[in-house]
Amino acid sequence: MLDAAFFRRWLTRVTAVVEREATALTELDSAIGDADHGSNMRRGFDAASAAVDSEPPDTPGGVLTAVGRQLISKVGGASGPLYGTALRRAGRALGGEPRVSAEQLRDALGAAVDGVRDLGGAAVGDKTMLDALVPAVEAYGAALERGADLAGALDAAAAAARDGAEATIGLRARKGRASYLGERSVGHQDPGATSTSLLVAALADTAREAS
Protein backbone atom coordinates (compact mmCIF):
# COMPACT_ATOMS: atom_id res chain seq x y z
CA MET A 1 0.00 0.00 0.00
CA LEU A 2 1.19 3.48 -0.89
CA ASP A 3 0.68 6.48 1.36
CA ALA A 4 1.15 10.22 0.97
CA ALA A 5 4.74 9.99 2.20
CA PHE A 6 5.59 7.71 -0.72
CA PHE A 7 4.37 10.27 -3.24
CA ARG A 8 6.11 13.10 -1.41
CA ARG A 9 9.37 11.13 -1.71
CA TRP A 10 8.63 10.65 -5.40
CA LEU A 11 8.14 14.40 -5.76
CA THR A 12 11.46 15.10 -4.04
CA ARG A 13 13.20 12.65 -6.38
CA VAL A 14 11.50 14.03 -9.50
CA THR A 15 12.41 17.59 -8.58
CA ALA A 16 16.07 16.60 -8.23
CA VAL A 17 16.04 14.64 -11.50
CA VAL A 18 14.42 17.49 -13.43
CA GLU A 19 16.98 19.89 -11.99
CA ARG A 20 19.79 17.61 -13.14
CA GLU A 21 18.33 16.98 -16.60
CA ALA A 22 16.91 20.46 -17.31
CA THR A 23 19.70 21.45 -19.69
CA ALA A 24 19.44 18.19 -21.63
CA LEU A 25 15.66 18.56 -21.93
CA THR A 26 16.04 22.10 -23.19
CA GLU A 27 18.62 20.97 -25.75
CA LEU A 28 16.14 18.41 -27.07
CA ASP A 29 13.47 21.08 -27.20
CA SER A 30 15.74 23.52 -29.01
CA ALA A 31 15.78 21.20 -32.02
CA ILE A 32 12.02 20.88 -32.47
CA GLY A 33 10.33 23.24 -30.01
CA ASP A 34 10.69 26.48 -28.07
CA ALA A 35 13.94 25.58 -26.26
CA ASP A 36 12.33 25.98 -22.85
CA HIS A 37 11.08 22.55 -21.79
CA GLY A 38 13.80 21.94 -19.24
CA SER A 39 13.55 25.35 -17.62
CA ASN A 40 9.77 25.18 -17.58
CA MET A 41 9.72 21.74 -15.96
CA ARG A 42 12.31 22.81 -13.39
CA ARG A 43 10.26 25.86 -12.46
CA GLY A 44 7.09 23.80 -12.18
CA PHE A 45 8.51 21.07 -9.99
CA ASP A 46 10.36 23.55 -7.80
CA ALA A 47 7.03 25.28 -7.19
CA ALA A 48 5.26 21.96 -6.60
CA SER A 49 7.86 20.84 -4.07
CA ALA A 50 7.64 24.15 -2.22
CA ALA A 51 3.85 23.97 -2.10
CA VAL A 52 3.77 20.38 -0.86
CA ASP A 53 6.48 21.07 1.72
CA SER A 54 4.55 24.09 2.97
CA GLU A 55 1.21 22.30 3.31
CA PRO A 56 1.76 18.54 2.98
CA PRO A 57 -1.36 16.74 1.73
CA ASP A 58 -2.24 13.68 3.81
CA THR A 59 -3.40 11.43 0.98
CA PRO A 60 -1.74 10.14 -2.21
CA GLY A 61 -4.46 11.74 -4.29
CA GLY A 62 -3.93 15.02 -2.51
CA VAL A 63 -0.20 15.02 -3.30
CA LEU A 64 -0.73 14.36 -7.00
CA THR A 65 -3.51 16.92 -7.24
CA ALA A 66 -1.36 19.56 -5.56
CA VAL A 67 1.53 18.87 -7.92
CA GLY A 68 -0.76 19.04 -10.93
CA ARG A 69 -2.20 22.34 -9.77
CA GLN A 70 1.25 23.88 -9.48
CA LEU A 71 2.34 22.62 -12.90
CA ILE A 72 -0.69 24.16 -14.56
CA SER A 73 -0.01 27.42 -12.74
CA LYS A 74 3.76 27.67 -13.20
CA VAL A 75 4.77 25.82 -16.38
CA GLY A 76 4.43 27.63 -19.68
CA GLY A 77 3.52 26.28 -23.08
CA ALA A 78 1.68 23.00 -23.51
CA SER A 79 3.66 21.08 -20.89
CA GLY A 80 2.05 22.69 -17.86
CA PRO A 81 -1.55 21.96 -18.83
CA LEU A 82 -0.71 18.45 -20.07
CA TYR A 83 1.34 17.36 -17.07
CA GLY A 84 -0.95 19.19 -14.69
CA THR A 85 -4.04 17.56 -16.14
CA ALA A 86 -2.41 14.13 -16.06
CA LEU A 87 -1.51 14.42 -12.38
CA ARG A 88 -4.82 15.98 -11.35
CA ARG A 89 -6.73 13.21 -13.13
CA ALA A 90 -4.53 10.63 -11.39
CA GLY A 91 -5.09 12.32 -8.05
CA ARG A 92 -8.83 12.43 -8.58
CA ALA A 93 -8.84 8.72 -9.47
CA LEU A 94 -7.11 7.91 -6.18
CA GLY A 95 -9.71 9.93 -4.27
CA GLY A 96 -9.35 10.57 -0.56
CA GLU A 97 -7.95 7.20 0.48
CA PRO A 98 -5.02 7.50 2.92
CA ARG A 99 -3.33 4.49 1.33
CA VAL A 100 -3.72 3.02 -2.15
CA SER A 101 -2.82 -0.29 -3.75
CA ALA A 102 -0.69 -1.08 -6.77
CA GLU A 103 -3.92 -1.78 -8.66
CA GLN A 104 -5.36 1.60 -7.71
CA LEU A 105 -2.18 3.23 -8.97
CA ARG A 106 -2.65 1.38 -12.27
CA ASP A 107 -6.13 2.87 -12.60
CA ALA A 108 -4.82 6.32 -11.70
CA LEU A 109 -2.13 6.09 -14.36
CA GLY A 110 -4.80 5.13 -16.85
CA ALA A 111 -6.76 8.21 -15.84
CA ALA A 112 -3.64 10.30 -16.44
CA VAL A 113 -3.39 8.93 -19.98
CA ASP A 114 -7.04 9.76 -20.60
CA GLY A 115 -6.47 13.30 -19.36
CA VAL A 116 -3.57 13.87 -21.73
CA ARG A 117 -5.52 12.42 -24.66
CA ASP A 118 -8.58 14.51 -23.90
CA LEU A 119 -6.62 17.75 -23.62
CA GLY A 120 -4.09 17.35 -26.42
CA GLY A 121 -5.91 15.11 -28.86
CA ALA A 122 -2.75 13.10 -29.48
CA ALA A 123 -2.24 9.37 -29.91
CA VAL A 124 0.69 7.01 -29.69
CA GLY A 125 2.89 7.61 -32.72
CA ASP A 126 2.34 11.37 -32.82
CA LYS A 127 5.72 12.06 -31.16
CA THR A 128 4.44 13.34 -27.81
CA MET A 129 4.61 12.40 -24.14
CA LEU A 130 2.03 9.69 -24.83
CA ASP A 131 4.69 7.70 -26.68
CA ALA A 132 6.35 7.15 -23.30
CA LEU A 133 3.34 7.28 -20.99
CA VAL A 134 1.07 4.78 -22.74
CA PRO A 135 3.69 2.00 -23.02
CA ALA A 136 4.63 2.62 -19.37
CA VAL A 137 1.05 2.21 -18.18
CA GLU A 138 0.52 -0.86 -20.33
CA ALA A 139 3.74 -2.47 -19.11
CA TYR A 140 2.86 -1.70 -15.50
CA GLY A 141 -0.56 -3.32 -15.82
CA ALA A 142 0.81 -6.34 -17.64
CA ALA A 143 3.47 -6.86 -14.97
CA LEU A 144 0.85 -6.75 -12.22
CA GLU A 145 -1.18 -9.33 -14.12
CA ARG A 146 1.87 -11.59 -14.19
CA GLY A 147 2.14 -11.33 -10.42
CA ALA A 148 4.93 -8.76 -10.13
CA ASP A 149 5.16 -6.67 -6.99
CA LEU A 150 4.98 -2.87 -7.08
CA ALA A 151 8.70 -2.34 -7.57
CA GLY A 152 8.90 -4.92 -10.33
CA ALA A 153 5.87 -3.53 -12.13
CA LEU A 154 7.23 0.00 -11.96
CA ASP A 155 10.61 -1.19 -13.23
CA ALA A 156 8.79 -2.61 -16.25
CA ALA A 157 6.96 0.69 -16.67
CA ALA A 158 10.20 2.67 -16.49
CA ALA A 159 11.86 0.48 -19.13
CA ALA A 160 8.85 0.82 -21.44
CA ALA A 161 8.79 4.60 -20.98
CA ARG A 162 12.49 4.87 -21.76
CA ASP A 163 12.12 2.72 -24.87
CA GLY A 164 9.08 4.71 -25.94
CA ALA A 165 10.91 8.00 -25.58
CA GLU A 166 13.86 6.73 -27.59
CA ALA A 167 11.50 5.46 -30.30
CA THR A 168 10.25 9.01 -30.90
CA ILE A 169 13.54 9.74 -32.65
CA GLY A 170 12.23 8.02 -35.76
CA LEU A 171 8.77 9.56 -35.65
CA ARG A 172 7.39 12.57 -37.48
CA ALA A 173 5.65 14.97 -35.12
CA ARG A 174 1.93 15.38 -35.67
CA LYS A 175 1.07 17.55 -32.67
CA GLY A 176 2.42 20.70 -31.12
CA ARG A 177 5.07 23.09 -32.35
CA ALA A 178 7.25 20.25 -33.61
CA SER A 179 4.55 19.31 -36.13
CA TYR A 180 5.29 22.53 -38.04
CA LEU A 181 8.68 21.07 -38.97
CA GLY A 182 7.17 18.16 -40.89
CA GLU A 183 9.84 15.67 -41.94
CA ARG A 184 12.51 17.77 -40.25
CA SER A 185 11.15 16.61 -36.88
CA VAL A 186 12.37 13.08 -37.68
CA GLY A 187 15.71 12.29 -36.08
CA HIS A 188 15.07 14.16 -32.83
CA GLN A 189 13.90 12.67 -29.54
CA ASP A 190 10.72 14.24 -28.22
CA PRO A 191 11.39 16.29 -25.06
CA GLY A 192 7.95 15.60 -23.57
CA ALA A 193 8.33 11.85 -23.96
CA THR A 194 11.79 12.16 -22.45
CA SER A 195 10.63 14.06 -19.38
CA THR A 196 7.77 11.59 -18.99
CA SER A 197 10.26 8.74 -18.90
CA LEU A 198 12.17 10.57 -16.16
CA LEU A 199 9.03 10.89 -14.04
CA VAL A 200 8.20 7.20 -14.43
CA ALA A 201 11.79 6.21 -13.64
CA ALA A 202 11.64 8.31 -10.48
CA LEU A 203 8.49 6.47 -9.46
CA ALA A 204 10.24 3.13 -9.96
CA ASP A 205 13.28 4.29 -8.01
CA THR A 206 11.07 5.43 -5.14
CA ALA A 207 9.33 2.07 -5.01
CA ARG A 208 12.61 0.17 -5.14
CA GLU A 209 13.99 2.27 -2.29
CA ALA A 210 10.92 1.46 -0.19
CA SER A 211 10.93 -2.28 -0.86
QUIGIRA-V420113 format. One record per residue. N is the residue number from 1. RES is the residue in three letters. PHI is phi in radians with two decimals (NA if undefined). Layout:
BEGIN
n->N res->RES phi->PHI
n->N res->RES phi->PHI
END
This chain:
BEGIN
n->1 res->MET phi->NA
n->2 res->LEU phi->-1.93
n->3 res->ASP phi->-1.94
n->4 res->ALA phi->-1.08
n->5 res->ALA phi->-1.08
n->6 res->PHE phi->-1.04
n->7 res->PHE phi->-1.28
n->8 res->ARG phi->-1.21
n->9 res->ARG phi->-1.14
n->10 res->TRP phi->-1.04
n->11 res->LEU phi->-1.08
n->12 res->THR phi->-1.05
n->13 res->ARG phi->-1.17
n->14 res->VAL phi->-1.05
n->15 res->THR phi->-1.04
n->16 res->ALA phi->-1.18
n->17 res->VAL phi->-1.14
n->18 res->VAL phi->-1.11
n->19 res->GLU phi->-1.04
n->20 res->ARG phi->-1.19
n->21 res->GLU phi->-1.74
n->22 res->ALA phi->-1.02
n->23 res->THR phi->-1.12
n->24 res->ALA phi->-1.12
n->25 res->LEU phi->-1.12
n->26 res->THR phi->-1.18
n->27 res->GLU phi->-1.11
n->28 res->LEU phi->-1.07
n->29 res->ASP phi->-1.22
n->30 res->SER phi->-1.16
n->31 res->ALA phi->-1.37
n->32 res->ILE phi->-2.36
n->33 res->GLY phi->-2.48
n->34 res->ASP phi->-1.71
n->35 res->ALA phi->1.04
n->36 res->ASP phi->-2.42
n->37 res->HIS phi->-1.11
n->38 res->GLY phi->-1.12
n->39 res->SER phi->-1.16
n->40 res->ASN phi->-1.14
n->41 res->MET phi->-1.13
n->42 res->ARG phi->-1.09
n->43 res->ARG phi->-1.08
n->44 res->GLY phi->-1.15
n->45 res->PHE phi->-1.32
n->46 res->ASP phi->-1.07
n->47 res->ALA phi->-1.15
n->48 res->ALA phi->-1.12
n->49 res->SER phi->-1.09
n->50 res->ALA phi->-1.11
n->51 res->ALA phi->-1.16
n->52 res->VAL phi->-1.23
n->53 res->ASP phi->-1.16
n->54 res->SER phi->-1.24
n->55 res->GLU phi->-2.37
n->56 res->PRO phi->-1.14
n->57 res->PRO phi->-1.12
n->58 res->ASP phi->-1.82
n->59 res->THR phi->-2.36
n->60 res->PRO phi->-0.99
n->61 res->GLY phi->-1.08
n->62 res->GLY phi->-1.14
n->63 res->VAL phi->-1.11
n->64 res->LEU phi->-1.12
n->65 res->THR phi->-1.12
n->66 res->ALA phi->-1.12
n->67 res->VAL phi->-1.12
n->68 res->GLY phi->-1.03
n->69 res->ARG phi->-1.08
n->70 res->GLN phi->-1.18
n->71 res->LEU phi->-1.14
n->72 res->ILE phi->-1.10
n->73 res->SER phi->-1.33
n->74 res->LYS phi->-1.87
n->75 res->VAL phi->-1.69
n->76 res->GLY phi->-1.42
n->77 res->GLY phi->1.16
n->78 res->ALA phi->-1.42
n->79 res->SER phi->-1.09
n->80 res->GLY phi->-1.04
n->81 res->PRO phi->-1.05
n->82 res->LEU phi->-1.22
n->83 res->TYR phi->-1.14
n->84 res->GLY phi->-1.09
n->85 res->THR phi->-1.12
n->86 res->ALA phi->-1.02
n->87 res->LEU phi->-1.29
n->88 res->ARG phi->-1.20
n->89 res->ARG phi->-1.11
n->90 res->ALA phi->-1.10
n->91 res->GLY phi->-1.08
n->92 res->ARG phi->-1.13
n->93 res->ALA phi->-1.13
n->94 res->LEU phi->-1.34
n->95 res->GLY phi->1.17
n->96 res->GLY phi->-1.79
n->97 res->GLU phi->-1.18
n->98 res->PRO phi->-1.26
n->99 res->ARG phi->-2.47
n->100 res->VAL phi->-2.25
n->101 res->SER phi->-1.60
n->102 res->ALA phi->-1.06
n->103 res->GLU phi->-1.23
n->104 res->GLN phi->-1.15
n->105 res->LEU phi->-1.12
n->106 res->ARG phi->-1.01
n->107 res->ASP phi->-1.15
n->108 res->ALA phi->-1.18
n->109 res->LEU phi->-1.14
n->110 res->GLY phi->-1.10
n->111 res->ALA phi->-1.13
n->112 res->ALA phi->-1.09
n->113 res->VAL phi->-1.04
n->114 res->ASP phi->-1.05
n->115 res->GLY phi->-1.10
n->116 res->VAL phi->-1.15
n->117 res->ARG phi->-1.09
n->118 res->ASP phi->-1.11
n->119 res->LEU phi->-1.38
n->120 res->GLY phi->-1.70
n->121 res->GLY phi->1.19
n->122 res->ALA phi->-1.64
n->123 res->ALA phi->-2.40
n->124 res->VAL phi->-1.02
n->125 res->GLY phi->1.78
n->126 res->ASP phi->-1.52
n->127 res->LYS phi->1.18
n->128 res->THR phi->-2.41
n->129 res->MET phi->-1.04
n->130 res->LEU phi->-1.13
n->131 res->ASP phi->-1.21
n->132 res->ALA phi->-1.78
n->133 res->LEU phi->-1.23
n->134 res->VAL phi->-1.10
n->135 res->PRO phi->-1.04
n->136 res->ALA phi->-1.11
n->137 res->VAL phi->-1.16
n->138 res->GLU phi->-1.13
n->139 res->ALA phi->-1.17
n->140 res->TYR phi->-1.08
n->141 res->GLY phi->-1.09
n->142 res->ALA phi->-1.13
n->143 res->ALA phi->-1.16
n->144 res->LEU phi->-1.09
n->145 res->GLU phi->-1.09
n->146 res->ARG phi->-1.41
n->147 res->GLY phi->1.70
n->148 res->ALA phi->-1.18
n->149 res->ASP phi->-1.42
n->150 res->LEU phi->-1.00
n->151 res->ALA phi->-1.08
n->152 res->GLY phi->-1.14
n->153 res->ALA phi->-1.15
n->154 res->LEU phi->-1.27
n->155 res->ASP phi->-1.08
n->156 res->ALA phi->-1.12
n->157 res->ALA phi->-1.11
n->158 res->ALA phi->-1.11
n->159 res->ALA phi->-1.12
n->160 res->ALA phi->-1.16
n->161 res->ALA phi->-1.13
n->162 res->ARG phi->-1.10
n->163 res->ASP phi->-1.12
n->164 res->GLY phi->-1.12
n->165 res->ALA phi->-1.12
n->166 res->GLU phi->-1.13
n->167 res->ALA phi->-1.20
n->168 res->THR phi->-1.20
n->169 res->ILE phi->-0.98
n->170 res->GLY phi->-1.52
n->171 res->LEU phi->-1.64
n->172 res->ARG phi->-1.63
n->173 res->ALA phi->-1.21
n->174 res->ARG phi->-2.10
n->175 res->LYS phi->-2.39
n->176 res->GLY phi->1.32
n->177 res->ARG phi->-1.05
n->178 res->ALA phi->-1.06
n->179 res->SER phi->-1.12
n->180 res->TYR phi->-1.17
n->181 res->LEU phi->-1.43
n->182 res->GLY phi->1.04
n->183 res->GLU phi->-1.12
n->184 res->ARG phi->-1.20
n->185 res->SER phi->-1.34
n->186 res->VAL phi->-1.22
n->187 res->GLY phi->1.75
n->188 res->HIS phi->-2.17
n->189 res->GLN phi->-1.32
n->190 res->ASP phi->-1.22
n->191 res->PRO phi->-1.17
n->192 res->GLY phi->-1.18
n->193 res->ALA phi->-1.13
n->194 res->THR phi->-1.18
n->195 res->SER phi->-1.17
n->196 res->THR phi->-1.07
n->197 res->SER phi->-1.12
n->198 res->LEU phi->-1.17
n->199 res->LEU phi->-1.15
n->200 res->VAL phi->-1.20
n->201 res->ALA phi->-1.07
n->202 res->ALA phi->-1.13
n->203 res->LEU phi->-1.14
n->204 res->ALA phi->-1.12
n->205 res->ASP phi->-1.12
n->206 res->THR phi->-1.13
n->207 res->ALA phi->-1.18
n->208 res->ARG phi->-1.12
n->209 res->GLU phi->-1.11
n->210 res->ALA phi->-1.46
n->211 res->SER phi->-1.45
END
